[in-house]
Amino acid sequence: MEAVKEVYPRALIQWEDFRKQNAYNILDRHKENALSFNDDIQGTAAVALGGVLTACKIKQEKLEDQRILIMGAGAAGIGIGRLLLKTISYLQPDKNVLAQVAITDSTGLITVFDEKSDPYKKDFLWSQDLLDQYEIEDTSNLLHLVEQFKPSVLIGTSGQPGLFSQDIVNAMLKYNTRPVIMPFSNPDTLSEAKPEDLIQWTNGKALVAAGSPFPAFTYDNKSFRISQGNNVFIFPGVGLGALLAQAKHVSSKMFYLASKTLSEQVTPEELAQGMLFPHITRLREITREIAITIILDHDAKTTRAQAEEKVDQFMWEPTYPTLIAEK
């Protein structure tokens, strides 16, 4: 880090492929003294939040009214939980927002009774009071957890294929007209459920996004195109915006703004196809819009036109010369 600061003092550092506690140790150690972020943690969190925001728009509900269950307590799952807690806490500061975000690991719901719990999970350990509030008796039984907690949003970062069983999905349907289900583990062989199954099990009612690309399909004479919640929607725009804003560090607010902007870019046509994210072919325009949003938020004196000019001058254009072979 010291070498980077000396040679490239204005560089942005993106952490990638560090695991669990090590990933958080590195991120937390440098987040205030260097322009850096972890894409696996914060990029995944932002794209997941973007999908939830789009689903809330479709359902005409508020984010702060959702109950969110994340299955998988690795770097990505806890990262999603962190951003959700901060966002919901901002929207409803007087509530115990942990009561709306539950996270499981390989042993079940993470609680204060887990003696070997890693430090990076500490903000999500449920107390006995929360267990009593939802009358949860068996924290290792995922179906029981769903039946008692009644999540409106289910996110998978477990790497366990088939974890979202039909019984779990049916349990969500009992109290949700439009359950939001996002099996985010990738590649597709590790996906917690196949999107086509989720649509069939819910009679087309589920709002679905996945971590891997899945082919479009038809159910009940309706065409469904399942969005891929890819971090590439987030990190280029956040990185570009932070650099051009000359920010000293990459804040959680930047990732919230990226999530919100990403959700706002989903077109009515894409929504009609069941998509929670824009089509990947629109990546450049989405990256541009996220960067502009971050610049405008960082400096209230910058106008929209000035921010657009900064971004347009800095973005790389993939233009290549035409080569003509000699005869």
Helices and strands as residue ranges (DSSP letters): H 2-7, E 13-15, H 20-30, E 36-38, I 39-43, H 44-59, G 63-65, E 68-71, H 75-91, G 97-100, E 101-105, E 108-109, G 119-124, H 128-133, H 142-149, E 153-156, H 166-173, E 180-183, G 188-190, H 195-201, E 207-210, E 217-219, E 222-224, E 227-228, G 231-233, H 235-244, H 252-264, H 268-272, G 280-282, H 283-298, H 304-314
